[in-house]
Amino acid sequence: MRSDGEINMSKEFRDFIKEIVSIVVIAFVLAMILRTFVIEGRIIPTGSMIPTIVEQDRVMVCKFVYYFKKPQRRYCGF
């Protein structure tokens, strides 16, 4: 037979596991929301923008601002 101490320990352990799982799920959901709608990390695959950005550079792309205004394209004249 189990004593009251073992039952309480088991309940505490189950509560601890539930809390850890809920924290991990919330963190995963928040990370997916941020990555989808706000900011995303990218690696530049080619050297098409050398010398400004070189191959394998890492950049953070801000997606949030484009929900409020349209992107503007500028003519360089080259």
Z-matrix of the N, CA and C atoms (Angstrom, degrees):
N
C 1 1.449
C 2 1.525 1 110.21
N 3 1.305 2 113.75 1 147.76
C 4 1.469 3 119.07 2 178.03
C 5 1.520 4 110.30 3 -87.80
N 6 1.303 5 114.65 4 145.21
C 7 1.457 6 118.68 5 174.98
C 8 1.529 7 109.23 6 -88.82
N 9 1.314 8 116.16 7 170.41
C 10 1.466 9 120.39 8 -179.76
C 11 1.532 10 111.62 9 -62.78
N 12 1.315 11 116.88 10 -32.35
C 13 1.467 12 120.83 11 179.09
C 14 1.516 13 111.69 12 -64.37
N 15 1.338 14 117.22 13 -40.49
C 16 1.463 15 120.73 14 179.08
C 17 1.519 16 111.36 15 -68.67
N 18 1.337 17 117.46 16 -37.72
C 19 1.468 18 121.03 17 179.16
C 20 1.519 19 109.95 18 -66.56
N 21 1.332 20 117.39 19 -44.03
C 22 1.465 21 120.53 20 179.05
C 23 1.518 22 111.20 21 -64.88
N 24 1.328 23 116.61 22 -39.31
C 25 1.459 24 120.54 23 178.55
C 26 1.515 25 110.26 24 -63.01
N 27 1.314 26 116.99 25 -41.63
C 28 1.450 27 120.97 26 179.60
C 29 1.530 28 110.83 27 -65.60
N 30 1.328 29 117.93 28 -40.54
C 31 1.464 30 122.10 29 178.48
C 32 1.529 31 110.16 30 -66.27
N 33 1.329 32 116.72 31 -41.43
C 34 1.469 33 120.63 32 177.84
C 35 1.525 34 110.74 33 -63.12
N 36 1.326 35 115.66 34 -40.36
C 37 1.463 36 119.51 35 179.37
C 38 1.534 37 110.47 36 -65.65
N 39 1.324 38 117.89 37 -42.50
C 40 1.469 39 121.56 38 177.87
C 41 1.518 40 111.07 39 -63.32
N 42 1.335 41 117.59 40 -40.97
C 43 1.466 42 120.96 41 177.55
C 44 1.531 43 110.80 42 -63.90
N 45 1.335 44 115.90 43 -39.70
C 46 1.458 45 120.59 44 177.91
C 47 1.529 46 110.95 45 -62.60
N 48 1.320 47 117.69 46 -44.99
C 49 1.465 48 121.89 47 179.40
C 50 1.525 49 110.57 48 -63.75
N 51 1.332 50 117.14 49 -42.10
C 52 1.467 51 120.66 50 177.81
C 53 1.523 52 111.04 51 -60.81
N 54 1.320 53 116.96 52 -41.24
C 55 1.458 54 121.14 53 179.94
C 56 1.529 55 110.89 54 -65.81
N 57 1.318 56 117.38 55 -44.07
C 58 1.469 57 120.85 56 178.86
C 59 1.523 58 110.92 57 -61.98
N 60 1.333 59 117.60 58 -44.69
C 61 1.452 60 121.78 59 179.78
C 62 1.527 61 110.37 60 -62.77
N 63 1.331 62 117.75 61 -42.32
C 64 1.465 63 119.79 62 179.69
C 65 1.523 64 111.48 63 -65.52
N 66 1.325 65 118.03 64 -38.04
C 67 1.469 66 121.14 65 177.72
C 68 1.520 67 110.72 66 -64.18
N 69 1.325 68 117.16 67 -43.77
C 70 1.465 69 120.94 68 179.95
C 71 1.527 70 110.63 69 -64.73
N 72 1.323 71 118.07 70 -42.26
C 73 1.467 72 121.18 71 179.35
C 74 1.524 73 110.89 72 -64.27
N 75 1.325 74 117.72 73 -44.64
C 76 1.472 75 120.92 74 178.89
C 77 1.520 76 110.64 75 -62.91
N 78 1.323 77 118.07 76 -42.36
C 79 1.469 78 121.11 77 179.02
C 80 1.525 79 110.89 78 -63.47
N 81 1.325 80 117.28 79 -40.97
C 82 1.462 81 121.13 80 179.07
C 83 1.527 82 111.07 81 -64.11
N 84 1.323 83 117.28 82 -44.83
C 85 1.470 84 121.33 83 179.98
C 86 1.530 85 110.28 84 -63.58
N 87 1.330 86 117.80 85 -44.39
C 88 1.469 87 120.33 86 178.07
C 89 1.525 88 111.79 87 -63.16
N 90 1.323 89 117.38 88 -40.26
C 91 1.466 90 120.09 89 178.60
C 92 1.524 91 111.12 90 -63.80
N 93 1.323 92 117.89 91 -41.07
C 94 1.466 93 120.87 92 178.90
C 95 1.525 94 111.54 93 -66.88
N 96 1.322 95 117.70 94 -38.62
C 97 1.471 96 120.78 95 177.30
C 98 1.520 97 110.03 96 -64.92
N 99 1.335 98 117.69 97 -46.24
C 100 1.466 99 120.43 98 178.72
C 101 1.522 100 111.28 99 -61.95
N 102 1.312 101 116.99 100 -43.85
C 103 1.461 102 120.34 101 -177.69
C 104 1.528 103 111.44 102 -67.22
N 105 1.323 104 117.55 103 -34.58
C 106 1.452 105 121.10 104 -177.09
C 107 1.528 106 112.16 105 -77.96
N 108 1.331 107 117.92 106 -41.43
C 109 1.462 108 120.31 107 -169.86
C 110 1.520 109 115.36 108 -113.14
N 111 1.320 110 120.49 109 -19.20
C 112 1.463 111 120.50 110 -171.07
C 113 1.526 112 112.78 111 -114.50
N 114 1.317 113 118.09 112 -61.01
C 115 1.467 114 120.68 113 -173.40
C 116 1.525 115 109.42 114 -147.65
N 117 1.321 116 115.49 115 147.98
C 118 1.463 117 119.77 116 -179.55
C 119 1.524 118 109.57 117 -146.89
N 120 1.308 119 116.43 118 140.72
C 121 1.450 120 121.71 119 176.69
C 122 1.522 121 110.67 120 -87.18
N 123 1.314 122 116.86 121 139.10
C 124 1.471 123 122.09 122 179.35
C 125 1.519 124 109.64 123 -134.02
N 126 1.327 125 115.25 124 153.71
C 127 1.465 126 122.48 125 172.71
C 128 1.521 127 107.07 126 -113.11
N 129 1.332 128 117.09 127 129.80
C 130 1.460 129 121.99 128 -178.80
C 131 1.530 130 108.24 129 -74.96
N 132 1.354 131 118.71 130 118.23
C 133 1.463 132 120.77 131 -174.15
C 134 1.530 133 114.80 132 -83.59
N 135 1.335 134 118.26 133 -26.26
C 136 1.464 135 120.18 134 -175.80
C 137 1.517 136 110.76 135 -127.01
N 138 1.305 137 116.25 136 167.52
C 139 1.456 138 121.36 137 179.83
C 140 1.511 139 113.48 138 -94.68
N 141 1.317 140 118.76 139 33.93
C 142 1.458 141 121.28 140 -175.03
C 143 1.522 142 113.70 141 -71.22
N 144 1.331 143 118.32 142 -16.43
C 145 1.467 144 120.04 143 -179.08
C 146 1.529 145 112.29 144 -113.89
N 147 1.332 146 117.61 145 21.13
C 148 1.467 147 121.52 146 178.18
C 149 1.524 148 107.97 147 -61.75
N 150 1.281 149 124.15 148 136.62
C 151 1.454 150 131.21 149 8.94
C 152 1.533 151 113.78 150 -93.54
N 153 1.340 152 118.69 151 -2.74
C 154 1.464 153 120.02 152 -177.82
C 155 1.522 154 111.65 153 -65.20
N 156 1.312 155 116.09 154 -53.33
C 157 1.459 156 121.84 155 178.02
C 158 1.520 157 106.89 156 -126.14
N 159 1.320 158 116.45 157 125.19
C 160 1.456 159 119.56 158 -179.32
C 161 1.525 160 110.60 159 -97.59
N 162 1.311 161 115.39 160 166.52
C 163 1.459 162 121.64 161 -179.21
C 164 1.525 163 111.01 162 -59.07
N 165 1.317 164 116.57 163 140.22
C 166 1.463 165 126.19 164 179.45
C 167 1.529 166 113.91 165 70.27
N 168 1.347 167 118.39 166 13.65
C 169 1.463 168 120.43 167 171.30
C 170 1.521 169 108.87 168 -68.61
N 171 1.313 170 115.81 169 152.08
C 172 1.465 171 120.96 170 176.98
C 173 1.521 172 108.22 171 -109.53
N 174 1.329 173 116.71 172 131.17
C 175 1.459 174 121.90 173 179.73
C 176 1.524 175 109.29 174 -130.15
N 177 1.324 176 115.57 175 154.78
C 178 1.459 177 121.59 176 173.96
C 179 1.527 178 106.98 177 -106.27
N 180 1.311 179 116.21 178 125.19
C 181 1.455 180 122.49 179 -177.56
C 182 1.521 181 108.55 180 -99.84
N 183 1.336 182 116.61 181 122.77
C 184 1.459 183 121.71 182 178.75
C 185 1.523 184 108.39 183 -91.65
N 186 1.321 185 117.00 184 116.04
C 187 1.455 186 122.12 185 -179.31
C 188 1.527 187 111.78 186 -96.81
N 189 1.312 188 116.74 187 -17.61
C 190 1.452 189 122.28 188 -170.66
C 191 1.519 190 113.16 189 -64.33
N 192 1.328 191 117.66 190 -39.68
C 193 1.460 192 121.46 191 -174.82
C 194 1.534 193 111.92 192 -65.20
N 195 1.314 194 118.16 193 -26.74
C 196 1.458 195 120.91 194 -177.03
C 197 1.522 196 113.20 195 -77.87
N 198 1.317 197 118.14 196 -3.12
C 199 1.462 198 119.99 197 171.63
C 200 1.525 199 110.78 198 -79.72
N 201 1.347 200 117.42 199 -16.79
C 202 1.459 201 121.75 200 -175.79
C 203 1.520 202 113.82 201 -108.54
N 204 1.323 203 118.26 202 -23.72
C 205 1.466 204 120.92 203 178.48
C 206 1.517 205 109.59 204 -147.21
N 207 1.326 206 114.66 205 155.04
C 208 1.462 207 119.96 206 179.52
C 209 1.522 208 109.88 207 -79.74
N 210 1.317 209 117.76 208 145.91
C 211 1.470 210 119.33 209 176.02
C 212 1.523 211 110.09 210 -66.91
N 213 1.328 212 116.18 211 141.87
C 214 1.464 213 120.66 212 179.60
C 215 1.525 214 108.49 213 -106.89
N 216 1.301 215 115.09 214 137.66
C 217 1.458 216 120.61 215 177.73
C 218 1.530 217 108.01 216 -104.83
N 219 1.306 218 115.82 217 138.54
C 220 1.462 219 120.59 218 -178.78
C 221 1.520 220 108.92 219 -118.70
N 222 1.306 221 115.21 220 142.73
C 223 1.459 222 121.12 221 177.03
C 224 1.521 223 108.58 222 -89.27
N 225 1.341 224 116.18 223 126.00
C 226 1.473 225 121.03 224 -177.79
C 227 1.526 226 112.52 225 -80.02
N 228 1.326 227 116.71 226 -35.27
C 229 1.451 228 119.58 227 -178.64
C 230 1.517 229 113.46 228 90.68
N 231 1.315 230 118.51 229 9.05
C 232 1.465 231 120.71 230 179.08
C 233 1.494 232 110.86 231 -82.45
